[in-house]
Amino acid sequence: MMIEHPDYEEVFVDVKTTATNKIINISDEQRSSAEGIKNFLHSVIAGQRKLTRPGYKYISGDYKIHARLCRPHHSVALPEPTVQVLVHGLAYDKGYWSGLRSAPDHLATSFSWERTATTCGYYTLNIDRLGSGQSSRPDPIDELQDDCQSAVLHEIYQQLRMGCIGRQKFERIIHVGHSYGSILGSIVSEQYPQDFDHLVMTGWARVDLPVEGNGTFGEMMSACDLRPEKFGHLHPGYLIIGRSEVRASSCFTGELEADMVAMDWDVQEPTGIGEWTSETIVSHFRGDVFVLQGEKDLALVETRELQVMDASEVAATRGVFPNAKTVDWYLLPDTGHCVALHSSSQHGADVVHEWLAKVRGSKKA
């Protein structure tokens, strides 16, 4: 039964967090200007300095996280209230999950993960991650790092459990991430293992690419300098990709709608320097894990001779979640990094929801 227009509302979630962040190896002079940031990035890419230096910095903050809460029609809602928290990757906002469309058009497109999920009976909370979209934009160097991001997500999950968001207590929570949003899911699952019950990771596989060898990182520029009309008010440590062809090659490989690449370039969101310090961790999460990966994800194979993902690489996810109840995966044919924006997006969403239907009765060990 297709429910075209589930009930939805735009919300701001207030969160107060503390985190232990890494120390970025940048001088006070460099961090204060777009030119200084440019010189810093070039020195990292050239191998003249490391992105971080030994030590940690304790930070705390009060933030507002913008989100869209969609409710399933009562005729299809699951008996146990279940919410999918949609967490986009770097350089996007929550529009990633709806074919780059904003409300109310987010439901009228075949790219809408929210529509697929609500049709299957789930609530969705589609967030602008900290530093993106309409959410707070803290210091992009010292604050905007994985530990802070995961602490923000933890607070959101706690509020969902207690019924503080949308006037509904959720018995079951599913983290659905893309790329960096998937990495954050793995971090949260280790730091706060009771926060969610199932983990869906898209645009991610266990492939370690150091930032010094990441071609996309080498193309980043200060957003305030490159697009002053839109981002002129931001700290120069907020970065965007400087060339459209570089962004397109890292995000897309495969069958696309004609205007998708151009639209993607227009809506590009900044990413903070601190967000590039993330690393693969081993999580002792005991729930269920699913990985949806584009077989032509050049964002993960760009520094290697391999031009398509090998099934064994995706299967290696099991090593990241040694205690998980189940770890399953699917390689989406003719699809690049941004799986939700290719023509295969509906197929990918269907595969994930078929898997969720199988594990829905599963409880963490």
MINUBA-380909 format. One record per residue (C-alpha): z, y, x. Coordinates in steps of 0.05 Angstrom, whole numbers, padded with zeros to 5 digits, always signed. Layout:
! MINUBA-380909
ZYX...
! end
This chain:
! MINUBA-380909
+00000+00000+00000-00023+00065+00032+00024+00125+00021-00017+00184+00045+00036+00239+00043+00107+00217+00058+00162+00269+00050+00176+00308+00113+00215+00367+00139+00218+00407+00203+00287+00409+00235+00323+00437+00295+00376+00391+00326+00431+00425+00366+00453+00386+00427+00504+00399+00481+00497+00357+00544+00518+00347+00615+00477+00313+00669+00476+00297+00743+00408+00319+00769+00372+00313+00835+00363+00371+00882+00292+00395+00888+00273+00411+00960+00250+00482+00946+00274+00549+00974+00299+00606+00931+00240+00648+00953+00189+00595+00934+00218+00582+00865+00214+00655+00844+00138+00664+00841+00074+00627+00822+00049+00635+00893+00114+00606+00921+00109+00547+00873+00037+00535+00894+00056+00533+00967+00113+00486+00952+00068+00437+00913+00016+00437+00969+00069+00422+01021+00094+00362+00980+00024+00335+00969+00007+00343+01043+00069+00303+01061+00101+00361+01097+00164+00356+01055+00196+00310+01004+00201+00332+00931+00276+00322+00932+00331+00324+00984+00396+00284+00987+00450+00303+00938+00460+00317+00864+00473+00378+00821+00519+00377+00760+00489+00415+00702+00507+00428+00629+00470+00462+00572+00466+00477+00498+00396+00464+00472+00355+00464+00408+00307+00406+00398+00252+00416+00347+00231+00354+00308+00194+00331+00246+00230+00280+00203+00184+00238+00158+00211+00194+00103+00177+00132+00074+00161+00129+00000+00218+00095-00037+00170+00040-00059+00160+00016+00013+00224+00038+00048+00260-00018+00086+00326-00041+00056+00361-00025+00121+00346+00049+00138+00307+00046+00203+00280+00105+00243+00229+00108+00298+00242+00164+00348+00175+00186+00376+00180+00214+00447+00116+00243+00477+00097+00245+00550+00087+00301+00600+00041+00359+00582+00045+00346+00507+00088+00363+00447+00100+00323+00384+00028+00334+00363+00010+00276+00410+00030+00227+00354-00016+00259+00302-00082+00267+00338-00059+00336+00365-00054+00362+00293+00003+00403+00267+00037+00397+00199+00013+00388+00145-00050+00360+00177-00009+00310+00218-00013+00262+00159-00087+00270+00143-00114+00239+00207-00127+00167+00226-00090+00183+00291-00023+00194+00255+00030+00146+00280+00077+00178+00229+00032+00158+00171+00026+00086+00196+00101+00080+00207+00122+00110+00140+00071+00066+00105+00107+00006+00136+00174+00032+00109+00202+00068+00170+00229+00138+00178+00203+00175+00238+00235+00230+00279+00179+00261+00320+00210+00307+00372+00188+00362+00418+00222+00339+00482+00267+00388+00518+00221+00438+00553+00162+00426+00505+00135+00455+00440+00187+00493+00399+00247+00462+00435+00289+00499+00486+00256+00512+00554+00311+00509+00607+00304+00518+00682+00244+00473+00699+00270+00456+00769+00345+00447+00766+00355+00427+00692+00291+00394+00666+00300+00324+00697+00307+00253+00671+00384+00253+00670+00385+00315+00627+00329+00290+00582+00363+00223+00572+00429+00258+00555+00393+00299+00502+00362+00236+00472+00430+00202+00473+00459+00259+00432+00401+00254+00382+00412+00179+00374+00486+00191+00362+00471+00242+00308+00422+00195+00275+00475+00140+00272+00526+00188+00242+00478+00217+00189+00476+00286+00219+00399+00290+00216+00364+00286+00149+00427+00268+00110+00416+00194+00126+00456+00146+00169+00409+00099+00206+00430+00027+00216+00372+00013+00263+00337+00057+00314+00272+00045+00351+00252+00086+00412+00176+00095+00415+00154+00129+00479+00090+00150+00512+00085+00153+00588+00144+00197+00611+00173+00185+00541+00171+00111+00557+00206+00122+00624+00260+00160+00588+00267+00102+00540+00281+00054+00598+00332+00103+00627+00368+00112+00561+00369+00036+00550+00406+00028+00616+00453+00088+00611+00468+00082+00536+00450+00010+00517+00476+00016+00445+00433+00077+00428+00374+00039+00399+00356-00032+00379+00283-00039+00400+00241-00004+00453+00166+00009+00447+00133+00034+00511+00061+00061+00510+00021+00087+00569+00069+00054+00618+00069-00006+00664+00107-00025+00726+00061+00010+00775+00096+00053+00826+00057+00116+00845+00095+00164+00891+00086+00236+00871+00058+00251+00941-00002+00207+00924-00010+00227+00852-00076+00265+00844-00054+00296+00778+00008+00327+00810-00037+00358+00863-00076+00395+00809-00015+00428+00777-00009+00504+00774+00042+00553+00745+00028+00559+00671+00049+00632+00670-00005+00647+00722-00061+00604+00693-00050+00620+00618-00010+00684+00616-00029+00699+00544+00007+00636+00521+00058+00620+00576+00068+00687+00612+00142+00687+00592+00157+00621+00626+00189+00607+00694+00134+00593+00746+00164+00523+00754+00131+00504+00688+00064+00473+00708-00002+00456+00675-00065+00422+00702-00114+00473+00729-00180+00438+00715-00202+00408+00649-00241+00351+00682-00178+00328+00719-00137+00327+00655-00192+00290+00618-00200+00236+00672-00125+00223+00674-00117+00220+00598-00181+00189+00572-00225+00130+00589-00260+00095+00532-00283+00110+00461-00263+00178+00435-00277+00226+00378-00327+00279+00399-00278+00338+00400-00216+00303+00426-00222+00323+00500-00234+00396+00483-00177+00397+00434-00132+00363+00485-00147+00417+00537-00132+00473+00487-00064+00446+00467-00039+00428+00537+00036+00438+00544+00072+00455+00609+00115+00405+00647+00173+00423+00692+00173+00408+00767+00239+00369+00756+00204+00320+00710+00164+00293+00768+00226+00264+00801+00230+00204+00755+00231+00133+00783+00224+00063+00755+00293+00032+00742+00316-00037+00724+00349-00036+00655+00399-00087+00629+00379-00072+00557+00390-00133+00512+00344-00114+00455+00270-00125+00444+00216-00091+00486+00142-00082+00472+00091-00050+00519+00025-00023+00492-00022-00007+00549-00094+00018+00553-00134-00030+00597-00171+00030+00628-00109+00072+00643-00134+00111+00703-00069+00151+00706-00038+00087+00733-00096+00060+00775-00125+00124+00805-00100+00111+00876-00122+00039+00878-00189+00003+00878-00171-00031+00813-00207+00004+00755-00175-00034+00697-00104-00056+00686-00090-00127+00704-00051-00168+00653-00003-00189+00707+00017-00116+00719+00036-00106+00647+00071-00173+00645+00113-00150+00705+00150-00107+00655+00195-00168+00646+00223-00154+00715+00246-00085+00692+00283-00114+00632+00312-00180+00658+00364-00185+00602+00320-00165+00544+00319-00211+00484+00243-00209+00483+00190-00173+00524+00120-00173+00495+00058-00133+00512-00014-00118+00491-00073-00090+00530-00113-00045+00485-00188-00054+00499-00232+00005+00520-00173+00052+00521-00145+00100+00573-00076+00129+00585-00065+00167+00520-00068+00107+00474-00053+00148+00411-00113+00194+00422-00169+00142+00431-00211+00113+00376-00170+00049+00383-00105+00085+00364-00100+00054+00295-00109-00015+00323-00054-00002+00374-00007+00024+00320-00021-00037+00277-00006-00084+00335+00061-00050+00347+00081-00052+00274+00062-00125+00268+00109-00139+00327+00164-00097+00296+00158-00137+00231+00172-00200+00272+00232-00174+00310+00262-00130+00256+00316-00180+00239+00334-00186+00313+00400-00159+00338+00416-00143+00411+00450-00201+00447
! end
